[in-house]
């Protein structure tokens, strides 16, 4: 038997044994990290479920007005968070906060039964705002005012 060949086989076996040890160590680290990720995933799922349940219980309940479905908005109180408002109203509040200048609503006193659109048309609010170089921010329910409104 060739002693050089036997020496090369022994050296290669030693290299492979060392590589096997390194790979076993890396594999162990990978498995440990995967286990940690599995735990993190379960925690995230539980937290997400809790948040979804909290949001669902905090959402305003639909109601009926005049036979039509409407979203009831919770009364503002010190303990009521903005997150409890419907998303449309949250976007309106965010737009008002981001406005470059003061946000003003001008309205004459009207009976409580007067709709906002009716009051705005009667008092020519949009024309006055345009004359002053201002615009109006409204939800989509105000689309009847004019075609020049901004919906958040």
N, C-alpha and C positions, 0 to 999 in steps of 0.2 A: 504494500500500500504506500501511496505517495504521502510523505509527511507534510509537504507543503499544502496539499489538498485538504488533509485533515485539519491543519492549522487554520486554513481559510474557513472551513465549515464551522469550527469551534468559535472563531471570531464573529462570524455572521450570526451564529446562534446567540452569542453574548449580546450583539447589537439588537437582535430581535427581542430578547428577554428584557433589555433596558427599554426598548420602545413599548413593549407590552406593559411594563410598569407605568410608564408615562401616560399611555392611553387609558389604563385602568384608573389612574388618578384623575385625568381629565373627565372620563366618563362618570366617575363618582361626583365630581364637582357639578357636571351638567345635570345629573339626576337630582342633586341637592337643590340646585337652582330651580329646576322644573317643579319640585315639590313646593318650594316657596311661592312660585308663580301660581300654582294651583290653589294654595291657601289664599293668596291675594285676590285671585279671581273669585273665589267663594265669598270673601269679605265684600268685594265690590258689588257682587250680585245682591247680597243681603242689604247693603247700604242703599243701593239703587231701588230695591223693592220698598224699603222703609220710606225713602224720599218720595217715591211715586205714590205710596199710600197716604203720606202726609199731604202731598199736593192735591190728591183726589179728595181728601176730606176737607181741605181748605178752599177748594174751588167753589165759587158761588153756584147755588143750585138754580136750575132753570125754573122759571115761573110762568104764569099765564096772565096776560093783560089783554083784555078785550078779545079773548079767544086765540091770541097769538102767543107763541113761545117767546119769552124774553129772558135775558140773563140778569139775575138780581145781583147787584153790586153791594158788597158789604159796606156798612157805615164806617167812615174813617174814625178811628179812635186810637188812643196812644198805643194800645196793644195790637192793632191791626197792621200787619206788614204789607208793603206794596206787592210782595210776591203773591198775596191772596187775590189781587185783582186779576181780571181776565187779561190775556196777553195784549189785546188791542189797547186797553187802557194803560198797561205798563209801557207800551211803545209811545203813547201820547205823552205820558209823564217824562219819558226819556227825551223825547223831542223838545219838550218845554225846557228841560234842564240844559239841553245843548244849544238853545237859542242864543244868538249873538247879542241880543238886546232884551229889554223887558217884554214880557208877554202880557198883552192887555186884551180884555174882552169888554166891549162897550155894549150896554143894553139898557133900554128904558124899562121901567118897572111895568110888568104885564101880569095879568091874572095867571095863576099857577097852571091853568089848563092850556096856556098858549105854548105851542111847540117852538123849539129853538129856531127851526127853519122859518117859521112864520114871523117870528120876531125879527130875525135877521133880514128877511125880505122887506118887511114893513119899515124898518129903520134904515134900510139901504146900507147895511153894515159893510158888505163887501165893496161897494162902490167907494165908501169913505176910506176903507183900508187901502184900496188901490190908489186913491187920490193922495194918500199920505205915503205912498211907496211901500206899503206893507202888504202882507199876504195873510191868508187864514189857514189855520191848521184844524182839520176836522176829521172825524171818523167817517167811514164809508156811508153811514146813515145820513150824512150831510151832503151827499152828492147832488141832491136836488137843488142846492143853492145856486150853483153855477158850475161851469166847467173849469174854473180857475181856483181850485182849492188844492191843498196839499194833504194827502192821506199818509199817515205814518206807515 
